[in-house]
Amino acid sequence: MTSADRDNLLVLGIDTSSAQGALGLLLGERLLGERSIPVERTFSEKLLPTIDELLQTSGVSPGDLGLVAVVRGPGSFTGLRIGLATAKGLAYTKGIPVVGIVSLEVLAWGVGVAGERVTAVLPARPGWVYTATYRRSGTCLECLCPPELKSLDRWMGALGPDERLVGEGALRHQALLKEVLPQVRIEPEGSHHRPRGESVARLGRCRFLDSGGLRAESLTPLYLQPSLAELRRQNR
C-alpha cells in the first residue's frame, strides 16, 4: 500500500461489547468523528442509523469505506452479535476487508506511554474477570498476556505491585485491590474506562497495515466463556 493509499484509507470502528456502544471514523491518521450509543438494548435499532449519521456528518459515503474494524469480544454476547453482524454486512456489501479487535486492547490503547505495561480488566460472571496485558510498541500495541477469563483471586494473585490497571473490572474491585496491593495504579474514573470508537478505528488501521484484513465470513467472536443459556443447559 502506498503512502497515498494509507492517507486515503477510510476506517470505521465499531464497539458494541459493553453497555455503551462506540463508533469512530478515521481518514488516514485524521479522526473525522466519534459517536456513542448509550444503551445496549438500543444497539439493534440505533447502530446502523448512527453509522449513517456519522458518515454523512463527516462528508463521506458508505462507498468510501476501505476497512471496518469491529470489537469481537470478550463482552456482552448480545452486543457482540449485533456489532459483528453489522460489520460483516457492511464489509460484504462494500467488498472491503474487516479486522477484529479485542475489547481489552481498546481500553489499554487509551492509557500509558511507549514501553509501559497496561492491564485491562472487564467484569465477567460474578467472581470472574476478563483480563489481558499490553505494551505500547510504536503506533500499535504488543500483547504480553493474551485475553483470559480468570477468577478474581487468581487474577489478583498474579498482579505485580506497581501494575497499571484500566477498565470497569478495576473500578469495581478497586477497594479490595488497594487493600491487597497498595501500589497498584488504577486509572482515575472517567472516559479511560469506557471504550472509544477512535481507539477501535486506530487499532484496526494499525492491524490492517501490519498484517492485512479478513473476508467478512472469516471473522469470529471471542467469547471466552459460555453464554448464560449454555451454562443453564450444562447445569441441568
C-alpha positions as CSV (number, residue, x, y, z in Angstrom):
1,M,0.0,0.0,0.0
2,T,1.4,3.4,-1.0
3,S,1.6,6.4,1.4
4,A,-1.2,8.0,-0.6
5,D,-3.4,4.9,-0.1
6,R,-2.7,5.0,3.6
7,D,-3.6,8.7,3.8
8,N,-6.9,7.9,2.0
9,L,-7.9,4.8,3.9
10,L,-11.3,5.4,5.5
11,V,-11.7,3.2,8.6
12,L,-14.9,2.7,10.5
13,G,-14.5,1.4,14.1
14,I,-17.4,-0.3,15.9
15,D,-17.6,-1.4,19.5
16,T,-20.8,-2.9,20.9
17,S,-19.2,-5.2,23.5
18,S,-20.4,-3.3,26.6
19,A,-23.4,-1.2,27.8
20,Q,-22.2,1.8,25.8
21,G,-21.5,1.4,22.1
22,A,-18.8,3.4,20.4
23,L,-18.1,4.4,16.8
24,G,-15.1,6.1,15.3
25,L,-14.2,7.2,11.8
26,L,-10.6,7.8,10.5
27,L,-9.4,9.1,7.2
28,G,-5.7,8.2,7.2
29,E,-4.4,9.3,10.6
30,R,-7.1,12.0,10.9
31,L,-10.1,11.5,13.2
32,L,-13.3,12.6,11.3
33,G,-15.7,11.9,14.2
34,E,-16.9,9.7,17.0
35,R,-20.3,8.7,18.3
36,S,-21.6,6.8,21.3
37,I,-24.8,4.7,21.7
38,P,-25.5,4.9,25.4
39,V,-27.9,1.9,26.0
40,E,-27.1,-1.7,24.9
41,R,-30.7,-2.6,24.3
42,T,-30.9,0.1,21.5
43,F,-28.0,-1.3,19.5
44,S,-30.2,-3.2,17.1
45,E,-32.3,-0.1,16.4
46,K,-29.7,2.7,16.5
47,L,-26.4,1.2,15.3
48,L,-26.9,1.5,11.6
49,P,-28.7,4.9,11.7
50,T,-25.8,6.2,13.9
51,I,-23.2,4.9,11.4
52,D,-25.1,6.6,8.6
53,E,-25.3,9.9,10.5
54,L,-21.6,9.8,11.4
55,L,-20.6,9.2,7.7
56,Q,-22.9,11.9,6.5
57,T,-21.8,14.5,9.0
58,S,-18.2,13.7,8.2
59,G,-18.8,14.3,4.5
60,V,-18.2,10.8,3.3
61,S,-20.4,8.0,1.9
62,P,-20.5,4.2,2.7
63,G,-18.9,3.6,-0.7
64,D,-15.8,5.5,0.5
65,L,-15.1,3.0,3.3
66,G,-11.9,0.9,2.9
67,L,-12.0,-1.0,6.2
68,V,-14.3,-1.9,9.0
69,A,-12.7,-2.6,12.4
70,V,-15.0,-4.2,15.0
71,V,-14.7,-5.5,18.5
72,R,-15.2,-9.2,18.6
73,G,-15.1,-9.8,22.3
74,P,-15.0,-10.5,25.1
75,G,-18.1,-8.8,26.4
76,S,-21.9,-8.8,26.1
77,F,-23.0,-11.7,24.0
78,T,-25.9,-9.8,22.5
79,G,-23.9,-6.7,21.8
80,L,-21.1,-8.6,20.1
81,R,-23.5,-10.5,17.9
82,I,-25.1,-7.2,16.7
83,G,-21.8,-5.5,16.2
84,L,-20.3,-8.4,14.3
85,A,-23.3,-8.9,12.1
86,T,-23.3,-5.2,11.2
87,A,-19.6,-5.1,10.4
88,K,-19.8,-8.2,8.3
89,G,-22.8,-6.9,6.4
90,L,-21.0,-3.6,5.6
91,A,-17.8,-5.4,4.6
92,Y,-19.6,-7.9,2.5
93,T,-21.8,-5.4,0.6
94,K,-19.0,-2.9,0.1
95,G,-16.4,-5.6,-0.9
96,I,-13.9,-4.4,1.8
97,P,-11.9,-6.2,4.4
98,V,-12.7,-6.4,8.1
99,V,-10.4,-6.5,11.2
100,G,-11.4,-8.0,14.6
101,I,-10.3,-6.1,17.7
102,V,-10.3,-7.3,21.3
103,S,-12.3,-5.2,23.8
104,L,-9.5,-5.2,26.3
105,E,-6.9,-3.7,23.9
106,V,-9.3,-0.9,23.1
107,L,-9.1,0.1,26.8
108,A,-5.4,-0.3,27.0
109,W,-4.8,1.8,23.9
110,G,-6.1,4.9,25.7
111,V,-3.6,4.9,28.6
112,G,0.1,4.6,29.2
113,V,3.2,5.6,27.2
114,A,5.6,3.7,25.0
115,G,7.1,0.7,26.7
116,E,4.7,0.7,29.7
117,R,2.7,-2.3,30.7
118,V,-1.1,-1.8,31.0
119,T,-3.5,-4.4,32.2
120,A,-7.1,-4.1,31.1
121,V,-9.9,-5.7,33.1
122,L,-13.6,-6.2,32.5
123,P,-16.2,-7.9,34.7
124,A,-17.4,-11.3,33.6
125,R,-19.7,-13.5,35.7
126,P,-19.7,-13.0,39.5
127,G,-16.2,-13.6,40.9
128,W,-14.6,-13.6,37.5
129,V,-12.9,-11.1,35.2
130,Y,-11.7,-10.8,31.6
131,T,-8.1,-9.6,31.5
132,A,-5.1,-9.0,29.2
133,T,-1.9,-7.1,29.4
134,Y,-0.4,-4.9,26.7
135,R,2.6,-2.7,26.0
136,R,2.6,0.2,23.5
137,S,5.1,-0.5,20.8
138,G,5.4,2.2,18.2
139,T,1.9,3.0,16.9
140,C,0.5,-0.4,17.9
141,L,0.0,-2.5,21.0
142,E,2.1,-5.6,21.8
143,C,0.1,-8.2,23.6
144,L,2.1,-9.5,26.6
145,C,-0.6,-11.7,28.3
146,P,-3.5,-12.8,26.0
147,P,-7.1,-12.3,26.9
148,E,-8.2,-14.7,29.6
149,L,-11.2,-15.5,31.8
150,K,-9.8,-15.6,35.4
151,S,-11.2,-16.0,38.8
152,L,-10.8,-12.8,40.8
153,D,-8.5,-14.5,43.3
154,R,-6.3,-15.9,40.6
155,W,-6.1,-12.6,38.7
156,M,-5.2,-10.6,41.8
157,G,-2.6,-13.1,42.9
158,A,-0.8,-12.7,39.6
159,L,-0.7,-8.9,39.7
160,G,2.6,-7.0,40.2
161,P,2.8,-4.4,43.0
162,D,3.0,-1.5,40.6
163,E,0.6,-2.7,37.9
164,R,-1.3,-0.1,35.9
165,L,-5.0,-1.0,35.5
166,V,-7.8,0.2,33.4
167,G,-11.4,-0.9,32.8
168,E,-14.7,-1.4,34.6
169,G,-13.3,-4.5,36.3
170,A,-10.6,-2.5,38.0
171,L,-13.1,0.2,39.2
172,R,-15.5,-2.4,40.5
173,H,-12.8,-4.0,42.7
174,Q,-10.6,-1.0,43.5
175,A,-11.2,-1.0,47.2
176,L,-10.0,-4.6,47.5
177,L,-7.2,-4.0,45.1
178,K,-5.9,-1.0,47.2
179,E,-6.1,-3.1,50.3
180,V,-4.2,-6.1,48.9
181,L,-1.8,-4.1,46.6
182,P,-1.4,-0.5,47.8
183,Q,1.0,0.4,45.0
184,V,-1.4,-0.7,42.2
185,R,-2.2,2.2,39.8
186,I,-5.9,2.4,38.7
187,E,-6.8,5.0,36.1
188,P,-9.0,7.7,37.6
189,E,-12.7,7.3,37.0
190,G,-13.6,8.8,33.7
191,S,-13.5,8.2,29.9
192,H,-10.4,6.0,30.1
193,H,-12.6,3.2,31.4
194,R,-15.1,3.4,28.6
195,P,-14.5,2.2,25.0
196,R,-13.7,4.8,22.4
197,G,-14.6,4.4,18.7
198,E,-11.4,6.3,17.8
199,S,-9.3,3.6,19.6
200,V,-11.1,0.8,17.7
201,A,-10.5,2.5,14.4
202,R,-6.8,3.3,15.1
203,L,-6.1,-0.3,16.3
204,G,-7.9,-1.6,13.2
205,R,-5.9,0.6,10.9
206,C,-2.6,-0.5,12.5
207,R,-3.6,-4.2,12.4
208,F,-4.6,-3.9,8.7
209,L,-1.4,-2.1,7.6
210,D,0.7,-4.6,9.6
211,S,-0.9,-7.9,8.6
212,G,-3.9,-7.2,6.3
213,G,-7.6,-7.8,6.9
214,L,-10.1,-10.7,6.7
215,R,-13.0,-11.5,4.5
216,A,-16.3,-10.9,6.3
217,E,-17.2,-14.5,6.6
218,S,-13.9,-15.3,8.3
219,L,-14.5,-13.1,11.3
220,T,-15.4,-14.9,14.5
221,P,-16.4,-13.8,18.0
222,L,-14.2,-14.1,21.1
223,Y,-16.5,-15.1,23.9
224,L,-14.1,-16.8,26.4
225,Q,-17.0,-18.2,28.4
226,P,-20.3,-20.0,27.6
227,S,-23.5,-17.9,27.5
228,L,-26.0,-17.9,30.4
229,A,-28.2,-20.2,28.4
230,E,-25.4,-22.7,27.8
231,L,-24.5,-22.6,31.5
232,R,-28.1,-23.4,32.4
233,R,-28.1,-26.4,29.9
234,Q,-24.9,-27.7,31.4
235,N,-26.3,-27.5,34.9
236,R,-29.4,-29.4,34.1
